[in-house]
């Protein structure tokens, strides 16, 4: 392992929502590095164009060049490219927000997103992470793993209630995963954001393992809870099946 590479990415990772600009001491504190080491890394990252430093305030921020890694990932992912026409069709058919997500240990990451004009929450963009256990895509993905593997992910997760509606207790989550495995799709109602509901199904690879999930997200103000799954689950499941390799 090349420690200097790990430290450079540790510095870059401290920037984000709420930390768009940081002083050298703040970067050091958030990255767990001493100021002297942090100064060398920030100087190098400025020189190669991944950070910029305001000459007046001496504060650092990410540059647009950091998007190159994300672009390279998305443009090089065959699944993302293949999914585009299916996601676009699903978006047009439902007139609701459609997402493609992938599992990264205990989180899901949004890798493609078509936003509906009805969507009130605009905080979620490509690259956003959410805990898998309290999202419909996350439960859909976990439901297609061997159960012990899914439970191991739950056990590594920081289980907590993000809203009054979050399913977060271990036994309840296992039951939810089993139900999703049985019915072929997962649902979430206001579990991470108040007012959001979602229906998701997993996309399987040739070996039957989940490689991504597709979901439709809607506003709870526009649909009664008991009509969301009957309305959207069939088309979400059909879309996921069409993209699967099994």
C-alpha atoms as one frame of an Amber mdcrd trajectory, in Angstrom:
protein
   0.000   0.000   0.000   1.345   3.431  -0.990   0.615   5.562   2.062   1.112
   8.880   0.296  -1.649   8.031  -2.222  -4.023   7.147   0.624  -3.223  10.434
   2.381  -3.770  12.476  -0.772  -7.231  10.983  -1.233  -7.907  11.464   2.476
  -7.261  15.186   2.003  -9.554  15.367  -1.014 -12.320  13.457   0.766 -12.727
  16.011   3.567 -14.222  18.515   1.135 -17.934  18.309   0.463 -21.305  19.533
   1.618 -20.731  21.909   4.522 -16.981  21.867   3.889 -16.741  23.496   0.476
 -13.812  25.694   1.520 -11.364  24.869   4.315  -8.325  26.384   5.946  -5.114
  24.373   6.233  -5.750  23.698   9.934  -9.294  22.522   9.174  -8.054  20.167
   6.444  -5.482  18.784   8.898  -8.081  18.295  11.632 -10.649  16.643   9.364
  -8.097  14.388   7.672  -6.381  13.371  10.915  -3.008  14.593   9.682  -0.544
  17.014  11.238  -0.375  20.509   9.738   3.125  20.056   8.330   2.204  16.913
   6.378  -1.099  18.414   5.317   0.704  21.480   3.964   2.831  19.302   1.677
  -0.180  17.385   0.381  -2.340  20.448  -0.212   0.570  22.157  -2.007   0.977
  19.135  -4.300  -2.756  18.894  -4.955  -2.837  22.602  -5.857   0.105  22.109
  -8.241  -1.628  19.255 -10.097  -4.921  21.150 -10.263  -7.132  19.149  -7.914
  -7.274  21.874  -5.261  -7.138  25.652  -5.548  -6.076  28.100  -2.877  -7.570
  31.538  -2.479  -4.619  33.971  -2.322  -6.494  36.326  -0.003  -8.148  33.939
   2.494  -5.630  31.066   2.127  -8.562  28.664   2.074  -8.678  25.588  -0.154
 -11.443  24.155  -2.301 -11.851  21.403  -4.871 -11.482  22.236  -8.548 -13.673
  21.058 -11.399 -10.840  18.741 -12.394 -11.823  16.392  -9.567 -14.872  15.531
 -11.687 -12.561  13.714 -14.107 -12.531  10.568 -11.952 -16.321  10.480 -11.790
 -16.601  11.094 -15.520 -14.109   8.334 -16.279 -16.101   5.943 -14.095 -19.463
   6.767 -15.655 -18.216   6.817 -19.236 -16.382   3.538 -18.737 -19.189   1.662
 -17.001 -20.903  -0.573 -19.526 -23.914  -1.065 -17.253 -24.500   2.679 -16.926
 -24.388   3.108 -20.698 -26.684   0.136 -21.315 -29.127   1.359 -18.673 -29.681
   4.797 -20.222 -32.485   3.905 -22.680 -34.276   1.789 -20.055 -34.079   4.552
 -17.450 -35.228   7.159 -19.952 -38.194   4.986 -20.949 -39.095   4.426 -17.276
 -38.856   8.152 -16.637 -41.177   8.954 -19.542 -43.651   6.220 -18.637 -43.960
   7.164 -14.971 -43.178  10.905 -15.137 -41.432  10.356 -11.807 -37.817  10.434
 -10.648 -35.801   7.398 -11.752 -32.436   6.347 -10.337 -29.723   3.793 -10.961
 -27.707   2.934  -7.849 -24.907   0.566  -6.934 -23.916  -0.996  -3.614 -20.629
   0.088  -2.037 -20.221  -1.868   1.194 -22.860  -0.409   3.547 -23.957   2.418
   1.223 -25.663   2.867  -2.084 -24.254   5.360  -4.594 -26.354   7.128  -7.216
 -24.717   6.601 -10.615 -27.530   7.892 -12.835 -30.597  10.005 -12.137 -33.554
  11.383 -14.099 -35.369  13.949 -11.961 -39.117  14.491 -12.237 -40.644  17.952
 -12.256 -42.619  16.770  -9.214 -39.517  16.066  -7.114 -39.159  18.491  -4.215
 -35.854  17.166  -2.848 -32.974  18.354  -5.017 -30.144  17.410  -2.630 -29.611
  14.032  -4.297 -27.288  14.084  -7.315 -25.072  11.565  -9.100 -22.435  10.532
  -6.567 -24.692  10.916  -3.528 -24.348   8.180  -0.916 -27.072   6.886   1.372
 -27.135   4.017   3.868 -28.319   0.873   2.097 -30.473  -0.345   4.992 -32.937
   2.563   4.897 -33.410   2.900   1.141 -35.493   0.853  -1.281 -32.549   0.311
  -3.695 -30.354  -0.779  -0.802 -32.868  -3.335   0.471 -33.475  -4.565  -3.083
 -29.725  -5.123  -3.551 -29.297  -6.796  -0.159 -32.256  -9.082  -0.872 -30.420
 -10.576  -3.854 -27.275 -11.411  -1.891 -26.861 -14.628   0.105 -28.637 -13.859
   3.380 -25.543 -14.156   5.575 -23.690 -11.744   3.306 -26.548  -9.264   3.555
 -26.677  -9.620   7.337 -22.924  -9.020   7.531 -23.471  -5.714   5.709 -26.206
  -4.796   8.195 -23.854  -5.612  11.053 -21.231  -3.225   9.620 -23.797  -0.474
   9.177 -24.413   2.353  11.606 -28.070   1.522  12.189 -30.069   4.531  13.338
 -33.425   6.217  12.745 -33.045   9.029  10.196 -36.764   9.812  10.403 -39.618
   8.579  12.605 -40.406   6.095   9.804 -36.973   4.473   9.443 -36.770   0.697
   9.767 -33.472   0.370  11.618 -33.622  -2.520  14.074 -31.641  -5.548  12.917
 -34.442  -8.138  13.128 -36.885  -5.839  11.356 -34.369  -5.224   8.570 -33.757
  -8.943   8.101 -37.506  -9.442   7.798 -37.675  -6.614   5.273 -34.858  -8.146
   3.214 -36.618 -11.516   3.203 -39.885  -9.910   2.088 -38.091  -8.080  -0.744
 -36.469 -11.354  -1.839 -39.882 -13.016  -1.891 -41.778 -10.321  -3.790 -38.940
  -9.252  -6.096 -38.882  -5.584  -5.135 -38.377  -3.349  -2.096 -40.160  -0.258
  -0.844 -39.239   2.608   1.446 -41.623   5.215   2.777 -40.060   8.357   4.266
 -37.182   6.327   5.729 -34.347   8.727   4.831 -36.218  11.851   3.696 -39.634
  12.943   4.918 -42.093  13.023   2.033 -40.237  10.568  -0.222 -41.368   7.076
  -1.199 -39.522   4.633  -3.403 -39.939   1.292  -5.170 -36.791  -0.552  -6.297
 -35.683  -3.791  -7.897 -32.214  -5.279  -8.341 -30.439  -5.734 -11.665 -28.610
  -9.076 -11.714 -25.415 -10.109 -13.483 -24.907 -13.379 -15.341 -24.164 -15.176
 -12.057 -27.357 -13.940 -10.427 -25.632 -11.423  -8.162 -26.962  -7.872  -7.833
 -24.894  -5.359  -9.768 -27.205  -2.345  -9.462 -30.763  -1.337  -8.629 -33.343
   0.734 -10.441 -35.949   2.676  -8.518 -38.788   5.113  -8.963 -39.034   7.817
  -6.289 -42.256   9.751  -5.736 -43.669  12.351  -3.409 -45.923  11.078  -0.642
 -48.086  14.156  -1.205 -49.073  12.885  -4.647 -49.881   9.247  -3.863 -51.478
   7.317  -1.039 -49.043   4.876   0.510 -51.068   1.794  -0.424 -51.200   2.725
  -4.128 -47.461   3.262  -4.685 -46.275  -0.352  -4.878 -49.202  -1.618  -7.013
 -48.730   1.296  -9.397 -44.944   1.261  -9.805 -43.601  -2.157  -8.744 -44.581
  -4.021 -11.946 -42.836  -1.564 -14.265 -39.782  -1.245 -11.998 -39.416  -5.037
 -11.790 -39.862  -5.372 -15.548 -37.199  -2.723 -16.158 -34.741  -4.396 -13.780
 -35.399  -7.774 -15.404 -34.812  -6.323 -18.888 -31.420  -5.000 -17.766 -30.394
  -8.196 -15.990 -28.065 -10.702 -17.626 -29.547 -13.854 -16.133
